């Protein structure tokens, strides 16, 4: 009898042990309210730690920066820059600049084949034992080393999907691709098809590239726009940095009002034009040295280059180094010409095969890179709206659509603020637009929209749920989204009349007098 009890107890404990090992994946999903498992395919993780083979942490780079040495390097390079401006020969300055910046990146680079070099280790994840991470309204989160080729990330994703389907018993999963995650999803769908995928949500996707953050910088399309610089301070992140740099609110108001006054008189056009000409002159010599020494060997970064800039960027950055980077060029050509160029057609074909597709995009946020040609193109400060939405027509930031554009629009797909026309989207019935939300603000209210799209019994359209119409507005105070009901916006950026200039002058004088008053109060109180 004792032996029987002992045997039963042993079997029970063994079963309990097996269950406890298998539980993290299988049990986690059983408790989920989602129709099928939802996997968040995240964007580039700039905080992902990178280590050398010896175990030294070399990324994020901010951890290794020596501010004193950087200051010394800047001062050291200035005479070379001055000499270049006089002689027209900038090579000595480029060489010194390279020597100053390259050491901070040398341990995280990819090699000429676009593979992670031996100076650092690829950050790896265990795709065989998925742990449920119930965040962003998703069941699981897919992570990867953000430097690698999106097609290599797609291989990892396929293995991860197989493990989750086996653990949960589900025949399919849904994918929510955020930012660069949209690129990974498109690479996955090209390489593996949609047999395992129920729904693919492209959330602020950069699968078509981003002129603001990568494309035009790689291609050397620079243009310093004084109005874009003024608009930049409206971005919440820039505003935070500005507040940290200058804690006096009156002084901040004085600086911004002075900038606005100068812009109203077109006083910054000449220096901005001169700066643009200088950068465009120097960059062709700078790019082949600096870009490959920093981020230019990462296939992931190259996937962010838009089609219209791609060949120009390659010619500029790989000039004279085509053989050295032949393997990398082969990888990035594959993404651009096989995947990015055919993305619309591919998704339309997969939709006919049963794949549910949705795009959740953002707009009307000023750019924080006011030195590129597309700085005033409407978007979320990281990706232009027309790219993220696969073709929406949008007015530039601070403007509204023209009367001709409005008359050509299908009224059903026209935003009430007259900024966006979704008629021209590749999938207008499956594309949502959120006004006033920054690219890097990933609010739970938007996560709920993504989950609703994945969980709907029938493919969800912009007409399916009155809480989630095509056009929504983000409230930064509550982080909530609600149906957009804005009237057409008043345009900014027009040439100012004398009355506008006088108004801006008054706006400047008010904080100026306040600053002077505070200064003399402090002076005489000593």
C-alpha positions in Angstrom: 0.0 0.0 0.0 2.8 2.4 0.9 4.6 1.5 -2.3 1.3 2.3 -4.3 0.9 5.7 -2.5 4.6 6.5 -3.1 4.2 5.6 -6.7 1.1 7.6 -7.1 2.8 10.6 -5.4 5.8 10.3 -7.6 3.7 10.3 -10.8 1.7 13.3 -9.5 4.9 15.2 -8.7 6.4 14.4 -12.1 3.2 15.5 -13.8 3.2 18.7 -11.7 6.9 19.3 -12.7 6.2 18.8 -16.4 3.1 21.1 -16.2 5.1 23.8 -14.4 7.8 23.8 -17.2 5.2 23.8 -20.0 2.9 26.3 -18.3 4.5 29.6 -19.1 3.5 29.5 -22.7 0.5 27.2 -22.8 -1.3 28.4 -19.7 -0.6 32.0 -20.4 -2.5 32.0 -23.6 -5.5 30.0 -22.2 -6.1 33.0 -19.9 -6.0 35.5 -22.8 -9.1 37.2 -24.1 -7.6 37.5 -27.6 -9.2 35.5 -30.4 -5.8 34.1 -31.5 -2.4 34.8 -29.9 -1.2 38.3 -30.8 2.5 38.9 -31.1 4.0 42.4 -30.9 6.9 42.8 -33.3 8.6 45.8 -31.8 10.7 48.4 -33.5 14.4 49.1 -33.2 15.4 48.9 -29.5 17.9 51.7 -29.0 18.4 50.6 -25.4 19.3 47.0 -26.3 22.6 46.2 -24.7 25.4 45.1 -26.9 28.6 43.4 -25.6 32.0 42.5 -27.0 33.1 38.8 -27.0 35.0 39.7 -23.8 31.8 40.9 -22.1 32.4 44.7 -22.3 29.2 46.6 -22.8 29.5 48.9 -25.8 25.9 49.9 -26.5 23.9 52.1 -25.8 26.7 54.4 -26.9 25.6 57.0 -24.3 27.0 54.7 -21.6 30.5 55.0 -23.0 30.6 58.7 -24.0 33.2 60.8 -22.4 31.8 64.4 -22.5 35.2 65.9 -21.8 36.9 64.0 -24.7 34.0 64.9 -27.0 34.4 68.6 -26.2 38.2 68.4 -26.8 37.6 66.6 -30.1 35.1 69.3 -31.3 37.6 72.0 -30.4 40.4 70.0 -32.2 38.3 69.7 -35.4 37.3 73.4 -35.6 40.6 74.7 -37.1 40.5 72.0 -39.8 37.0 73.0 -40.7 38.0 76.6 -40.9 40.9 75.8 -43.1 38.6 73.8 -45.3 36.2 76.7 -45.7 39.1 78.9 -46.9 40.8 76.4 -49.2 37.8 74.4 -50.3 39.7 71.2 -49.3 37.7 69.5 -46.5 39.6 66.1 -46.5 41.8 67.0 -43.5 38.7 68.0 -41.5 36.8 64.8 -42.6 39.8 62.7 -41.4 39.9 64.4 -38.0 36.2 64.1 -37.6 36.4 60.4 -38.5 39.1 59.8 -35.9 37.0 61.6 -33.3 33.7 59.7 -33.8 34.6 56.2 -35.2 36.0 54.7 -31.9 32.5 55.0 -30.3 31.0 52.7 -33.0 33.8 50.4 -33.9 32.6 47.6 -31.6 29.0 47.5 -32.8 29.4 47.5 -36.6 28.4 44.9 -39.2 30.9 43.6 -41.6 31.0 44.0 -45.4 28.4 41.3 -45.7 25.9 43.0 -43.4 26.5 40.4 -40.7 27.4 41.4 -37.1 31.2 41.8 -37.0 33.4 39.8 -34.6 33.9 42.9 -32.5 30.5 42.3 -30.8 28.0 39.6 -30.2 24.6 39.3 -31.7 22.0 39.9 -29.0 20.0 36.6 -29.0 16.7 35.5 -27.5 15.3 32.1 -26.6 12.6 31.5 -29.2 11.9 28.0 -28.0 10.3 29.0 -24.7 8.1 32.0 -25.3 7.0 33.7 -22.1 3.8 35.6 -22.3 4.3 39.3 -21.9 0.8 40.8 -21.6 1.7 44.3 -22.6 0.4 46.5 -25.4 -2.7 44.3 -25.4 -0.6 41.6 -27.0 0.1 38.1 -25.7 3.7 37.8 -26.7 6.6 40.1 -27.7 9.1 39.3 -30.4 12.6 40.7 -29.9 15.7 40.6 -32.0 19.0 42.3 -32.6 18.0 45.6 -34.3 21.1 45.6 -36.5 20.4 42.5 -38.5 18.8 42.1 -41.9 15.0 42.2 -41.7 14.9 38.9 -43.6 17.1 37.3 -40.9 14.7 38.7 -38.3 11.9 37.1 -40.3 13.6 33.7 -40.0 13.7 34.1 -36.2 10.1 35.2 -36.2 8.9 32.1 -38.1 10.6 29.9 -35.5 9.0 31.9 -32.7 5.5 31.6 -34.4 5.9 27.8 -34.6 6.7 27.6 -30.9 3.7 29.7 -29.9 1.3 27.8 -32.1 2.5 24.5 -30.7 2.3 25.8 -27.1 -1.2 27.3 -27.5 -2.7 24.9 -29.9 -3.7 27.7 -32.2 -3.4 27.3 -35.9 -2.6 30.9 -36.5 -1.3 34.1 -34.8 -1.8 37.8 -35.4 1.1 40.2 -35.7 1.3 43.9 -34.7 4.3 45.5 -36.2 5.4 48.7 -34.6 7.7 51.1 -36.5 10.6 48.9 -37.9 8.4 45.9 -36.8 6.3 46.6 -39.9 9.4 46.1 -42.0 10.0 42.7 -40.3 6.4 41.7 -41.0 6.7 42.5 -44.7 10.0 40.6 -44.9 8.3 37.7 -43.1 5.2 37.7 -45.4 7.5 37.8 -48.5 9.6 34.9 -47.3 7.0 32.7 -45.6 3.5 33.8 -46.9 0.5 34.1 -44.7 -0.5 30.5 -43.9 0.3 31.0 -40.2 -0.9 34.6 -40.0 -4.5 35.7 -39.2 -4.1 39.5 -39.0 -1.1 41.8 -39.8 -1.4 45.3 -38.3 1.1 47.9 -39.5 1.4 50.4 -36.6 3.3 53.5 -37.6 5.2 51.3 -40.0 8.4 52.4 -41.7 8.4 49.5 -44.2 8.4 52.1 -47.1 11.3 54.0 -45.5 11.4 57.3 -43.7 12.8 60.4 -45.4 12.9 62.3 -42.1 15.1 59.9 -40.1 17.3 58.0 -42.6 16.5 58.2 -46.3 17.3 61.9 -47.0 20.2 61.9 -44.6 21.8 58.9 -46.4 21.1 60.4 -49.8 22.4 63.9 -48.8 19.2 65.7 -49.3 19.7 68.5 -46.8 17.7 71.7 -46.4 17.7 73.8 -43.3 14.2 75.2 -42.9 13.8 78.1 -40.3 10.1 77.5 -40.0 10.6 73.8 -39.4 13.1 74.7 -36.7 10.4 76.9 -35.1 7.8 74.1 -35.4 10.2 71.6 -33.9 9.8 73.2 -30.4 6.1 72.1 -30.5 7.2 68.5 -30.4 6.7 67.1 -26.8 10.1 65.4 -26.7 12.0 68.5 -27.9 10.0 70.7 -25.5 11.2 68.5 -22.6 14.8 68.8 -23.6 14.3 72.6 -24.0 12.9 72.8 -20.5 15.8 70.8 -19.1 18.4 73.0 -20.9 16.7 76.3 -19.8 14.7 76.1 -16.6 13.5 79.7 -16.7 10.1 79.7 -18.5 10.3 83.4 -19.3 13.7 82.9 -21.0 12.3 80.0 -23.0 9.4 82.2 -24.1 11.8 85.0 -25.0 13.9 82.7 -27.2 10.9 81.2 -29.0 9.2 84.5 -29.6 12.5 86.0 -30.9 12.8 83.0 -33.3 9.2 83.5 -34.4 9.8 87.3 -34.9 12.9 86.6 -37.1 10.9 84.1 -39.2 8.0 86.5 -39.7 10.5 88.9 -41.3 12.2 86.1 -43.3 15.4 87.2 -41.5 16.7 83.6 -41.2 16.3 82.6 -44.8 19.8 83.8 -45.8 21.8 82.1 -43.0 19.7 78.9 -43.4 20.4 78.9 -47.2 24.1 79.4 -46.6 24.1 76.5 -44.1 22.3 74.3 -46.5 24.8 75.0 -49.3 27.7 74.3 -46.9 26.4 70.9 -45.8 25.5 69.9 -49.4 29.0 70.8 -50.4 30.8 68.9 -47.6 28.6 65.9 -47.3 29.6 64.0 -50.4 33.2 63.8 -49.0 32.0 63.2 -45.4 29.4 60.4 -46.1 31.7 57.6 -47.5 33.9 57.9 -44.3 31.4 58.6 -41.6 28.2 56.7 -42.5 29.9 53.2 -42.8 31.8 53.9 -39.6 28.5 54.5 -37.7 25.2 53.1 -38.8 25.8 52.6 -42.5 26.6 48.9 -42.3 23.3 47.9 -40.6 20.8 46.3 -43.1 18.1 47.5 -40.8 19.0 51.1 -41.2 19.2 50.7 -45.0 15.7 49.3 -45.1 14.5 52.7 -43.8 15.8 54.4 -47.0 12.9 55.2 -49.4 12.7 54.0 -52.9 13.3 57.4 -54.5 16.5 57.9 -52.4 17.9 54.4 -52.5 20.2 54.4 -55.5 21.5 57.9 -54.8 22.3 56.9 -51.2 24.1 53.8 -52.3 26.2 55.7 -54.9 27.1 58.3 -52.3 27.9 56.1 -49.3 29.6 53.1 -51.0 31.5 55.3 -53.5 34.8 53.4 -54.3 33.9 50.7 -51.7 31.4 48.6 -53.7 33.5 45.5 -53.6 34.1 45.8 -49.9 30.4 46.0 -49.1 29.1 43.6 -51.9 27.5 41.2 -49.4 25.7 44.1 -47.6 24.5 45.6 -50.9 23.1 42.2 -52.0 21.1 42.1 -48.7 19.7 45.6 -48.9 19.0 45.3 -52.7 16.9 42.2 -51.9 14.7 44.1 -49.4 14.3 47.2 -51.6 13.7 45.6 -54.9 11.9 42.3 -53.9 10.0 43.4 -50.9 9.6 47.2 -50.5 9.0 47.9 -54.2 6.3 45.2 -54.3 4.8 45.6 -50.9 1.4 46.9 -52.1 1.0 44.2 -54.7 2.2 41.5 -52.2 -0.3 42.6 -49.5 -3.2 42.8 -52.0 -2.5 39.2 -53.1 -2.2 37.9 -49.6 -5.4 39.7 -48.6 -7.2 37.7 -51.4 -5.7 34.6 -49.8 -7.4 35.5 -46.5 -4.8 37.6 -44.7 -6.5 40.4 -42.7 -4.5 43.7 -43.1 -4.7 47.0 -41.2 -2.7 50.2 -41.0 -2.7 52.4 -37.9 -0.9 55.7 -38.6 -0.3 59.1 -37.0 -0.1 62.6 -38.3 0.2 66.4 -37.6 3.3 66.2 -35.4 6.1 68.6 -36.3 9.4 67.1 -37.4 12.4 67.1 -35.0 14.8 66.9 -37.9 14.4 70.3 -39.5 17.3 69.9 -41.8 16.0 67.5 -44.4 14.0 68.3 -47.6 10.9 66.6 -46.1 11.0 68.3 -42.7 7.6 69.9 -43.3 5.9 66.8 -44.9 3.1 65.7 -42.6 3.8 62.8 -40.4 4.5 61.7 -36.8 8.0 63.2 -36.6 9.7 59.9 -37.6 7.8 58.8 -40.7 5.8 60.7 -43.3 2.1 59.9 -43.3 2.0 59.0 -47.0 4.6 56.3 -46.5 3.2 54.8 -43.3 -0.3 54.7 -44.8 0.8 53.4 -48.2 -0.3 56.4 -50.1 -2.6 58.8 -48.2 -2.6 62.4 -49.5 -1.8 64.8 -46.8 -1.1 68.5 -46.6 2.2 69.7 -45.3 2.5 70.4 -41.6 0.7 73.7 -40.8 -1.4 73.6 -44.0 -4.6 72.1 -45.3 -5.4 70.3 -48.5 -6.0 72.5 -51.5 -9.5 73.0 -52.9 -8.5 70.8 -55.9 -7.4 68.0 -53.6 -10.5 68.3 -51.5 -12.8 68.2 -54.6 -11.0 65.1 -55.9 -11.4 63.2 -52.5 -14.1 60.7 -51.7 -15.9 62.6 -48.9 -16.0 59.3 -46.9 -12.2 59.3 -46.7 -11.7 63.0 -46.1 -10.7 64.1 -42.6 -12.8 66.8 -41.0 -9.8 69.0 -40.5 -9.1 68.8 -44.3 -5.5 67.6 -43.7 -5.8 64.0 -44.9 -7.4 62.3 -47.8 -7.4 58.5 -47.4 -8.9 57.9 -50.9 -5.4 57.4 -52.3 -4.3 54.7 -49.7 -3.6 51.2 -50.9 -6.2 49.9 -48.4 -8.4 52.9 -47.5 -11.1 50.8 -45.7 -8.4 49.3 -43.4 -6.3 52.4 -42.6 -6.7 54.5 -39.5 -5.3 58.0 -38.8 -4.6 59.4 -35.3 -4.0 63.1 -35.1 -1.5 64.7 -32.7 0.3 61.6 -31.4 4.1 61.5 -31.6 5.7 58.4 -33.2 7.4 57.2 -30.0 4.2 57.7 -27.9 2.7 54.2 -27.8 -0.5 54.8 -25.8 -2.6 51.9 -24.4 -5.7 53.5 -26.1 -4.1 52.8 -29.5 -3.0 49.3 -28.3 -6.7 48.6 -27.7 -7.5 49.7 -31.3 -4.8 47.3 -32.6 -6.2 44.5 -30.4 -9.8 45.2 -31.6 -8.7 44.9 -35.2 -7.0 41.5 -34.4 -10.0 40.2 -32.4 -12.9 41.1 -34.6 -14.7 38.1 -36.0 -15.0 39.7 -39.4 -12.2 41.8 -41.0 -12.5 45.1 -39.2 -12.9 48.2 -41.4 -13.1 51.9 -40.6 -16.9 51.6 -40.5 -17.1 48.6 -38.2 -16.9 50.3 -34.8 -18.2 53.9 -34.1 -15.5 54.1 -31.3 -12.8 53.6 -33.9 -13.7 55.6 -37.1 -11.0 56.2 -39.7 -9.9 59.5 -38.2 -9.1 59.8 -34.5 -7.6 62.4 -32.2 -5.0 61.8 -29.4 -5.3 63.7 -26.1 -1.8 64.1 -24.6 -3.3 64.8 -21.2 -5.3 61.7 -20.9 -3.5 59.6 -23.5 -7.0 58.7 -24.9 -8.1 58.6 -28.5 -11.5 59.7 -29.7 -13.3 60.4 -33.0 -11.9 63.4 -34.8 -14.3 66.3 -35.0 -11.9 69.2 -35.7 -12.8 71.9 -38.1 -10.5 72.7 -41.0 -7.3 74.1 -39.5 -6.0 77.6 -40.1 -2.9 77.5 -42.2 0.5 78.6 -40.8 3.6 79.3 -42.7 2.2 81.9 -45.1 4.1 85.1 -45.6 3.3 87.4 -42.8 1.6 90.8 -43.2 2.9 93.9 -41.3 0.2 93.3 -38.7 1.4 89.7 -38.1 4.9 91.0 -37.7 3.8 93.7 -35.3 1.9 91.0 -33.3 5.0 88.9 -33.1 7.1 91.9 -32.1 4.7 92.5 -29.2 5.0 88.8 -28.3 8.8 89.2 -28.2 8.8 92.5 -26.2 6.6 91.1 -23.4 9.1 88.4 -22.2 12.0 90.7 -23.0 10.8 93.3 -20.6 10.0 90.6 -18.1 13.5 89.2 -18.4 15.0 92.7 -17.9 12.9 93.3 -14.9 14.0 90.1 -13.3 17.6 90.8 -14.1 17.5 94.3 -12.4 15.5 92.9 -9.4 18.3 90.4 -8.8 21.0 93.0 -9.4 19.6 95.5 -6.8 18.6 92.9 -4.3 22.2 92.0 -3.7 
